Amino acid sequence: MSVQKQSVSFTDAAYAFAKELVEAGEYPNVSAAVSGELAKAKAERDRERTLLEAELERRLSLPLDQWDPVGQASEVTAGARAHLAATARKT
């Protein structure tokens, strides 16, 4: 495994959390804490993606007569569109 050196900046709260992890003995240093917590976050995202894909496959394998009507496409995507619009306003 190669190591990439990178300079990063942290908020006070993020740095304090990383130091807490080190002081609690969970990691030997802040760098290891950041790497370890990023690995945990990636594993959680991968797990969530796997669960979503499995659920989508399960639902898509149902016979058409077992599908529930969802309404108009614009109604189905309204929540996602509102979320994207709110996110765009924040940037």
C-alpha positions, -999 to +999 in steps of 0.1 A: +000+000+000+014+033-010+011+065+011+002+098-004+013+129+016-012+157+014-016+189+034-052+194+047-070+219+068-095+211+095-122+230+113-115+233+151-142+207+158-129+182+132-093+185+146-106+182+182-124+151+172-093+136+156-073+144+187-099+128+209-096+096+189-059+097+193-061+105+231-086+076+235-060+053+220-081+044+189-053+057+166-016+064+171-018+099+155-041+124+138-030+112+103-040+076+112-073+089+127-082+107+095-073+078+073-091+053+096-123+074+098-123+079+060-120+042+056-149+037+079-170+063+060-161+046+027-171+012+040-204+025+052-211+041+018-202+009+001-225-010+025-254+014+018-248+012-019-249-026-018-281-026+002-297-002-022-287-022-052-300-054-037-333-038-029-336-024-064-328-058-079-354-074-055-381-049-065-373-051-103-376-089-101-412-087-089-439-096-115-455-065-130-488-073-113-471-068-079-458-034-086-474-005-068-484+026-088-463+056-081-481+083-099-467+108-124-430+110-129-430+146-119-445+137-086-419+109-080-390+132-087-404+163-069-385+156-036-352+150-054-356+182-075-363+202-043-332+188-026-311+196-056-324+231-058-317+236-021-282+223-025-275+246-055-287+276-034-261+267-007-232+269-031 
